[in-house]
Amino acid sequence: MARIGFIGLGRMGSALLKGFTARGLISIGDVVGYDKNLSAVEKLGAASRYSAFEVVECSDVIFLCVKPKDMGDVLDEIRDIAGSRLIISIAAGISTRKIESKLKEARVIRVMPNTPAVINEMAAAYCLGRRALEEDAVMVADMLSSVGIAFRVQESKMDAVTGLSGSGPAYVYYLIKAMTAAGVKQGLSEEVSLNLTLQTFRGATDMVIVTKRDPVDLIGEVTSPGGTTLAGLKMLDRRKVDKAISDTVAAATKRSRELGK
């Protein structure tokens, strides 16, 4: 197995590493890492290094899991050691071209994962830079698919992926919180309301996945003329919730584009 390096082991970097090791895809003994917070590396059990340069120096494949604002400094630090190594970036908005402009020989793949990787339920997409090989794409696809689903897309679509699934878990948590609070307001205990909400989200999602039916058809099965569901759906339409969700994804997509400038 190739020696894997992680530069940045915050929430997303650690989620990927935990997911990969939990699935047995990589051994923690084959991983080296660097983070400004050195204890983050130690908690995960990876071999700690004291700089991004040192991680690249002893790795074959490097995951760049740093914030977009830090990417320029990291690329400057590793540009003389990167060579033709495979560099996998998860930084929102940072294009493969921008990375390649600093790392002149590196094979670059850009990935947008999300945090459910830690429980093997990630939704991700990836795209290839100009020097990345098809065998690199196969390896990255295998790694990502081991902790969820992954789609290869054109790079022009990566900001939309960021706005939809990259940020998406937070939207779902927001809705879970709102529905739980609504149940409490109607007289349920918080425990009962939360668990009913969670199972409703899980059950509805599984219905779409298992039956492979259009959500519109499934909405029809729950809705009766003059019934309770119809009353609720009318309120969603009146409050233009569909537009609010569209605007939410658009705002996150726009911010991803801005981060790359």
Secondary structure as GFF3:
##gff-version 3
##sequence-region A 1 261
A	DSSP	beta_strand	4	7	.	.	.	ID=ss1
A	DSSP	alpha_helix	11	22	.	.	.	ID=ss2
A	DSSP	three_ten_helix	28	30	.	.	.	ID=ss3
A	DSSP	beta_strand	31	34	.	.	.	ID=ss4
A	DSSP	alpha_helix	38	44	.	.	.	ID=ss5
A	DSSP	beta_strand	47	48	.	.	.	ID=ss6
A	DSSP	alpha_helix	52	57	.	.	.	ID=ss7
A	DSSP	beta_strand	61	64	.	.	.	ID=ss8
A	DSSP	alpha_helix	68	78	.	.	.	ID=ss9
A	DSSP	beta_strand	86	89	.	.	.	ID=ss10
A	DSSP	alpha_helix	96	102	.	.	.	ID=ss11
A	DSSP	beta_strand	107	112	.	.	.	ID=ss12
A	DSSP	three_ten_helix	115	119	.	.	.	ID=ss13
A	DSSP	beta_strand	122	128	.	.	.	ID=ss14
A	DSSP	alpha_helix	134	145	.	.	.	ID=ss15
A	DSSP	beta_strand	148	152	.	.	.	ID=ss16
A	DSSP	three_ten_helix	155	157	.	.	.	ID=ss17
A	DSSP	alpha_helix	158	161	.	.	.	ID=ss18
A	DSSP	pi_helix	162	166	.	.	.	ID=ss19
A	DSSP	alpha_helix	168	185	.	.	.	ID=ss20
A	DSSP	alpha_helix	190	211	.	.	.	ID=ss21
A	DSSP	alpha_helix	215	222	.	.	.	ID=ss22
A	DSSP	alpha_helix	228	238	.	.	.	ID=ss23
A	DSSP	alpha_helix	241	259	.	.	.	ID=ss24
###
